[in-house]
Amino acid sequence: MAEENPETTTEDTEPATGTEIEWTPPTKEQYEKLQADLSKVNAESAKRRVALRELEQKNESEAEKAKREAKEAAASRYKPVAVKASARSALLEADARTDRVGALAGLIDLSRLDIGDDGEITGLDAEVKRVKSAYPEFFRADGEGAKPKPAKLTPGGKPPATAEKDPWDQIAEQYGG
């Protein structure tokens, strides 16, 4: 058995002391800086994917070109549908008013979004933030919760119908039981 070196460090301990390090969450400024850095990295990654795709297209054979064009044609059919559905969901999560979700989904720039091999849509969060900052009136305020549902109305002000009795109970009533 190998002995542990007291000078090594681990995730949970400080060097050579053995005491645990307490994790503290980042400040709001640190978090915003990290999110901005992440957005920059994602944008750079998207640019590199486009450049890589262009290089691959320059060096492909006729068979590869036909296969790529067929794949692009299929993607052009399903991408808008998949992105719109995900956009509606993301807008609702961002507290968009339900009566405006369709119009807000139309404001999302599909050219800025990409569907990855894993099915994840990249750039959607940034687009939702952009739409939310451009049209804040179509989103619920932080303190504004969902409105309570109105009471169930019945035609003519009649009380709701009661559930029908079991057929066996109806027969028993007819025969005095």
C-alpha positions, 0 to 999 in steps of 0.5 A: 500500500502506498502512503499518502504524501501530506504535501499533496492537495485535494479538492476538499483540503488545503495543502498540508493542513487537512482542513476543509475549504468552505465554498462561497458563491460568487458575487453578482458581479463575478457571476455576470462576468462569468456569464458574459465570458461564457457568451463570448466563448459560445459566440467564438465557438459558433464562428469556428464551427462555421469556418470549419464547415466551410473548410470541409465543404471546400474539400469534399467529394461529390458523394459527400457534397450530395450527402451534406446537401440532403442533410441540410435540406432535412435540417431546413425542414425541422429546424424552425419547428424545433426551435419555435417549440423550444423558444416558446418553452424558454419564453414561458420560463422567462415569465413571458405573458402567455397571450404574447408567447406566439408573437415573442417567438416570432421575434427570435432570430433563427439565424443566431440559433444552432441545433447541436448533435445532442439536440441542444439549441445553442444561443436560445438563452441569449435570444430570449434575453435580447427579446426580454430586454427589447420588449419588457412589457410582454413579460411579467414583473418579478413581483407579479405572480400568476393570476388566480383562475376564475371560478368555474362558470356554468351556462345560465347560472345553474349549479354544475351537474352532479355525477350520474349514479351507478346503473345498478343503483338506478335499478335498485331505486326503481325496485324500491331498494 
